[in-house]
Amino acid sequence: MPNIVHVTYDQTGKSKSTNPLGMREMQEKAYEGRTAQYLLLKAPPASGKSRALMFIALDKLQHQGIKKVIVAVPEKSIGASFGTTELKKYGFFADWNPNPRYNLCTPGEEKSKVTAFLNFLESDEQILVCTHATLRFAFDGLDVKKLDDTLVAIDEFHHVSAEGDNILGQVLKSIMANSSAHIVAMTGSYFRGDSVPVLMPEDEAKFTKVTYTYYQQLNGYEFLKSLGIGYHFYTGRYFKKNPETGISALAEILDENQKTIIHIPSVNSAESSKLKHDEVDHIIDVLGTIEYQDEITGVIHIKSHKTGKILKVADLVQDNPKSRDKISGYLREVKSVDDIDIIIALGMAKEGFDWPYCQHALTIGYRGSLTEIIQIIGRATRDSNNKSHAQFTNLIAQPDAQDDDVKLSVNNMLKAITASLLMEQVLAPNFKFKLKKDEDDEDEDDEKTIKIRGFKLPTSQRARDIIETDLNDLKAKLLQDPQMLKAMPGNVEPEVINTVLIPKIIREIYPDLSDDDIEAVRQHVVVDSVIKNSTIEEQGDKKFIRMAGSFVNIDDIHIDLIDQVNPFQKAFEILSKSVTTQVLKLIDEHIQSTKFEMTEEEAILLWPKIKEWVKNNNGEQPNIQAFDHKEKRMAEALVFLRELKRKKALANG
């Protein structure tokens, strides 16, 4: 199956170069916000968030009256990112020198770590590194005033939730309400797998936001030129041989010449055999035969079936803690492209895991969390001289009519596709959109600014902030909405998606916005989505934009024209060419069986299309039994409008 997403980059080197203080582009941008009491840093994997925090924390310690810094990370292995770091030799005014005694990301029970945490608050030491869990346990019974004049930095901030039973979220809320502490929150992905917000709007509004996009990061690399996101579908079990080809789905796509991380399915997922060690054995069988396993490093040496060369494989699925720690320790010290070839993992090698040489992230089974998908893709998007292309492939089960959970498998397929749609939006360059006026000074234009006739601008600061920093977060929520999921494949008119469904969801997410600002946010999210899914071409001295079936002079774009484009349909068109007719039929039946109700707003919007349909079909009205989704929807709108007219006539006597 061809890639649903393929993005190319300019290799400018900008995101890797440093300023006179030794800061990379993202770190310099974050440092500009160092005086904020509450700072939220959104930046992709490998952009240098750990060091950005060091710069900010040291400035707060030396120049802003902060006395202590507490860094909380989600798991112990990530604590190594905040170890002793030389900064002065690159131009900064101080080095990062935490006392190893207060590195609590070490083996041991939480009780002793909580004691060390409390001792730190009473000591003269300035820096402590711990896990989220230690912070939660230490906070229980702690006088929050003891955190006055302290910087609390929370890495991988998406683990926080405003939900009542999320203890880390409660800790954060209490710190903000009851102390003078400063907070730096860092995340490579602000998306959650559920619909619960990370912060409530009133708390989020207190944060100064610094956003560094995936496009800025990847476009500024030296070696990486392109990134692909694709899917491969299978029937039965991914490790069972196909009776027609004699090979398994995994064998079809596993390329031993690519440095690859393979994530096998969660044991709780439908794709799992529940026998994770057997699945690891199958992967090894696909690759070759085991020669030996190094007793010191834990690396498995496998002789390739195809080439006879020796492949170095790491098994992170094993249950033996000592063996797993041995191979994990080896992977942390990898310095050469030849040190490892394949990593097999289940829950590990995602968040915070660093293997720059990785070229291919191969994930087996559907992942319900957008955060998890972004984290996994991030494993392959490090810049390294051994690769010009990075690839994410999701190997997922194809819906089967004989399967009892056919609806679930169809849903999973649709959700997997929408995850790639979101990644396409995240990975594309950002544009600025302005209202085009006849008296516009054309000299003000630049290649990243597009002027649109009829375009609505926000009136409140809240709406401006949403547009400036939260569009991708909003898109994530739109793409996870059940009604949008059913509408996106193209069975609903684009205008209904853009002018009925999207504003309805925005109103639910941001109930505090006025109608004018909801419309401004709606237009921005639709325009941004459509433009990022289009191509801009130059012909002579003019620019044209190719979106859906239209090829339009960029100077003539009107919001009404953009509202006629389904920004998310392209991926489903690629899908339809890559799966069997039977699978398409199952998807179609699933969508039809869960259709959403007709609203007055949609029916009125469809009325001009109904009249045009009747005119073009010799007076014949749309058929409610039609196979064509759009004709059927117009027929349903016609029935709805007749019933609405009847009710109004009765009400008026």
Buried (B, 14 or more C-beta within 10 A) or exposed (E): BEBBBBBEBEBEEBBBEBEEBBBBBBBBBBBEBBEBBBBBBBBBBBBBBBBBBBBBBBBBBEEBEBEBBBBBBBBBBBBBBBBEBEBEEBEBEBEBBBBEEBBBBBEEEBEEBBEBBBEBBEBEBBBBBBBBBBBBBBBEEBEBEBBBBBBBBBBBBBBBBBEEEBBBBBBBBBBBEEBEBBBBBBBBBBBBBEEEBBBEBEBBEEBBBBBBBBBBBBBBBBBBBBBBBBBBBBBBBBBBEBEEEEEBBBBBBBEBEBBBBBBBBBEEBBBBBEEBEEBBBBBBBBBBEBEEBEEEBBBBBBBBEEEEEBBBBBBBBBEEEEBBEBBBEBBEEBEEBEBBBBBBBBEBBBBBBBBBBBBBBBBBBBBBBBBBBBBBBBBBBBBBEEBBBBBBBBBBBBBBEEBEEBBBBBBBBBBBBBBBBBBBBBBBBBBEBBEBEEEEEEEEBEEEEBBBBBBBBBEBEBBBBBBEBBBBBBBBBBBBBEBBBBBBBBBBBBBBBBBBBBBBBBBEBBEEBEEBBBBBBBBBBBBBBBBBBBEBEEEEEEBBBEBBEBEBEBBEBEBEBBBBBBBBBBBBEBBBEBBEEEBBEBBBBBBEEBBBEBBEBBBBBBBEBBEEBBEEEEEEEBEEEEEEBBBBBBBBBBEBBEEBEEEEEEEEE
